[in-house]
């Protein structure tokens, strides 16, 4: 098997090379002190295994491992590190094994035994299921035609929150210090970094376990998440709302399908403070769309459907007059006078007791005119 060694310490590199040459079945074809040269070499050569140090300047082992996996997903990585066992676990990124410095021949023998017996990590299957969709409405889950909707099981709450945060900032690199400030605000940087690496590893493991076409990369001292063939419900829904022609007899079924796709407010079950802005933005789009659909049903005398939507509007934003006014108008058409009065009273109580203000004049004027007409 073809292997290379990457370590910025010449003595450590020479020692590991000398030890590896004592074993049959593995050939050290090149050694590197510069991780960037190692990456360039691997890009153009068939290499089975990379032995790499973690603590290297400029491009550390974590960064190099990410870049190697991007270029050669089937390559096996063996970390050689001076970190203690807990820290090593934190840095375990798609690794076949890790070996502590100073490297001992007996320990190295165990690693090579696994390699030579064919116990490498399984090759990554190229089976991106394009029909899978990551869902962030209400809670984090994913859908697949064969299994329906399935929640994602997370090892820790920190892993779940970090994943959600990276997805919200998909396509952007978030500096590790910003992530630490978000999740471990009271920890010093030196202690928090291993926690961050452990959490990233847990996320990668969960993504792999569920077979999601999502990749997390490390670059510029930060992390970014890429949706590689995986759809996202909030993107599909928002694109549909913005591009679908106005509500009509020809498009109403498509608009209703979009209404169903909005299964609940964005990450509503998780209540992350940093998600509130996006939650409010998406809810505003939903409210505007819902009002259009409800208005269509009223115009077409489909009052039951209109009432259901106005009640949803009322439930999602009890301080928005539109839900109450819509219900009042529909009940007025149907001749349910007591229900009109009940909705108006509920609206006034909500605004007076909670906000200390009146609803907008349009609602009050409509109600007074209606009272005069009955």
KALIN-V222313 format. One line per field, one symbol per residue. phi: phi as a letter, one per 20 degrees, with the letter a starting at -180 (. if undefined). A space follows every 10 residues. Layout:
phi=???
This chain:
phi=.eccccbfeg ffffffffff fedencceea ccedgfffff fffdcedecc ecfeecfmde ffffggffff ecgefedced beffffffgf efdlefacce effdgfffff ffffffenef fgffeecfef efcedcfmbe bbdbgecmec feedfbffff ffffffffdg ndedggffff ffdcfddfgf efggffffff ffffffgfge meeccdddbl lbcbdceene fcgfffffff ffdfggfbff dgffffffff fefrfglffe lfffefffff ffffffffff fffffffffd lefffffgff ffffffbfdd fgffffffff fffeneffff ffffffffff fffedmceff ggffffffff gfee
